[in-house]
Amino acid sequence: MNRYLEAKEQAEELEGIARRLKSVLDTQYQPCMKSLYSCWQGEGADLFCEKGNSLYGEFSETAQKLMKASAAIYDIAEKKHRAEIRMYEL
């Protein structure tokens, strides 16, 4: 397989991982934390939920970074591919 297609596949894989991570955060993690917070009261609950919110932010940031990395890989692969095509045309 040529490097262009390989890079595109890797970019798509990273994008898929990022989308799945964001989906799990939004559909499972966040609702679970809200449910837990509504049922558990006290100092321990506040500290736990504060940490949970912090982790949510970190995971969300990781998903965004994966999306950016995916876009960068795809962009570089496209530019390199176009340059190679132009080179062969000369």
Helices and strands as residue ranges (DSSP letters): H 3-24, I 25-29, H 30-39, H 43-89
